[in-house]
Amino acid sequence: IYPGQEICWESDVPEKLDRGELLTLAGSSYVLVEFLPSVSRQSLYQSLRTLRLAGYLPILAHGERYGALRKEGLEELVESGIQIQMNYGSIGASLFDKEERWCRRQLKDGMISFLGTDMHSIHTRPPRIAEAMKWLRAHLDEEELTRICHIHGQRVLTNQNL
């Protein structure tokens, strides 16, 4: 078990990280950061850029939650070096759910670097990993699945670039 936390963005996050008041992931340069789902695309970009300029490597938590990235912008973030985390539970099994289809498309397009459970309790928010893994194994090649589920996590632990 390594120290770390998901940080809800506020303008003083870089300073708090510098002072050790907030944790990076496993003492690395990687920072798991989340925003309010209603954040504007411009605010999201500016905030993530601020983290980068401060020397941190942002991982955007719950990338599927931000309406501002649904039509455009996710690819641009990834190309600028921002890593995207998605919840296993967002992959789903429904062919008819528009949001689940969007999430699966991002996975197929290589936009997602990490998967997480966002589990707060086994009763109120179960992890749903097994259901998601069925879809992942059926639709992603083994190399991509290994990259998302293992290699990137190992690189965070050793503070290597992805």
C-alpha positions in Angstrom: 0.0 0.0 0.0 1.4 3.4 -1.0 0.4 6.8 0.1 -1.6 9.1 -2.2 -5.0 10.7 -2.5 -7.5 12.0 -5.0 -7.4 15.8 -4.8 -10.4 18.0 -5.6 -9.1 20.9 -7.5 -8.7 24.3 -5.9 -6.4 27.1 -7.1 -4.0 26.5 -4.2 -3.4 22.8 -4.9 0.1 23.3 -6.4 1.2 25.3 -3.3 -0.3 22.7 -0.9 1.5 19.9 -2.8 4.8 21.8 -2.6 4.3 22.2 1.2 3.4 18.5 1.6 -0.1 19.3 2.8 -1.5 17.2 -0.1 -0.1 13.9 -1.3 1.1 12.8 -4.7 0.8 9.2 -5.7 3.4 7.0 -3.9 5.7 10.1 -3.5 6.0 10.4 -7.2 5.3 13.5 -9.4 1.9 12.1 -10.3 -1.2 13.8 -8.9 -4.7 12.3 -9.1 -7.0 15.3 -9.4 -10.7 15.6 -9.8 -13.0 18.5 -10.6 -16.6 19.3 -10.3 -18.4 17.5 -13.2 -19.7 20.9 -14.4 -16.2 22.4 -14.8 -15.7 24.3 -18.1 -13.3 23.0 -20.6 -11.2 26.2 -20.3 -11.0 25.9 -16.5 -10.1 22.3 -16.7 -7.3 22.9 -19.2 -5.9 25.9 -17.3 -5.9 24.0 -14.0 -4.2 21.0 -15.4 -1.7 23.2 -17.2 -1.0 24.9 -13.9 -0.1 21.6 -12.3 2.2 20.7 -15.2 4.0 24.0 -15.0 4.5 23.4 -11.2 6.3 20.2 -12.1 3.5 17.7 -11.4 2.1 15.0 -13.7 -1.7 15.2 -13.6 -3.9 12.2 -13.8 -7.5 13.4 -14.4 -9.7 11.3 -12.2 -13.1 10.1 -13.5 -12.5 11.4 -17.0 -15.9 10.2 -18.0 -17.7 12.6 -15.7 -16.8 15.8 -17.4 -19.4 17.0 -19.9 -16.9 19.5 -21.2 -14.9 16.7 -22.7 -17.7 14.7 -24.2 -17.7 16.4 -27.6 -14.1 17.4 -27.9 -11.0 17.9 -25.9 -10.1 14.6 -24.4 -7.6 13.8 -27.2 -6.0 17.2 -26.9 -5.5 16.7 -23.1 -3.9 13.3 -23.7 -1.7 14.7 -26.4 -0.5 17.4 -24.0 0.6 14.8 -21.5 -2.4 14.6 -19.2 -3.3 11.0 -18.2 -6.9 10.0 -17.9 -8.4 7.7 -15.3 -11.8 6.1 -15.8 -13.9 4.0 -13.4 -14.5 0.3 -14.2 -18.2 0.9 -13.4 -18.5 3.4 -16.3 -17.7 0.8 -18.9 -20.9 -1.1 -18.3 -22.5 -3.8 -20.4 -25.3 -2.0 -22.1 -25.1 -1.5 -25.9 -27.9 1.1 -25.5 -26.4 3.4 -22.9 -24.9 6.5 -24.6 -22.5 7.3 -21.8 -21.2 3.7 -21.6 -20.6 3.7 -25.4 -18.6 6.9 -25.1 -16.5 5.4 -22.3 -15.8 2.2 -24.4 -14.9 4.3 -27.4 -12.3 6.2 -25.4 -10.8 2.9 -24.2 -10.7 1.5 -27.8 -9.1 4.8 -29.0 -6.3 4.6 -26.4 -7.3 7.7 -24.5 -7.5 6.0 -21.0 -4.3 5.4 -19.0 -5.8 4.0 -15.8 -8.9 2.3 -14.5 -10.1 2.6 -10.9 -13.0 1.4 -8.8 -14.0 4.7 -7.0 -15.2 2.3 -4.4 -16.3 4.0 -1.2 -18.1 1.0 0.3 -18.9 -2.5 -0.8 -22.6 -1.8 -0.3 -23.1 1.6 -1.7 -20.6 1.7 -4.5 -19.3 -1.8 -5.4 -16.3 -2.0 -7.7 -17.9 -3.8 -10.6 -14.5 -4.9 -11.9 -15.5 -8.4 -13.1 -18.2 -7.0 -15.4 -15.9 -4.5 -16.9 -13.1 -7.0 -17.4 -15.4 -9.2 -19.5 -15.9 -6.3 -21.9 -12.2 -5.2 -21.8 -10.9 -8.7 -22.6 -13.4 -9.0 -25.5 -12.6 -5.6 -27.0 -9.0 -4.6 -26.2 -5.8 -6.4 -27.2 -3.8 -8.0 -24.4 -1.0 -5.4 -24.7 -3.4 -2.4 -24.2 -5.1 -4.1 -21.3 -1.8 -4.8 -19.6 -0.7 -1.2 -20.2 -3.9 0.2 -18.5 -4.1 -2.3 -15.7 -0.5 -2.9 -14.8 2.3 -1.1 -16.6 1.1 2.4 -16.0 0.6 1.8 -12.3 4.1 0.4 -12.0 5.5 3.5 -13.8 3.7 5.8 -11.3 5.3 3.8 -8.4 8.7 4.3 -9.9 8.0 7.9 -11.0 8.7 7.1 -14.7 7.0 8.9 -17.6 4.2 7.0 -19.2 
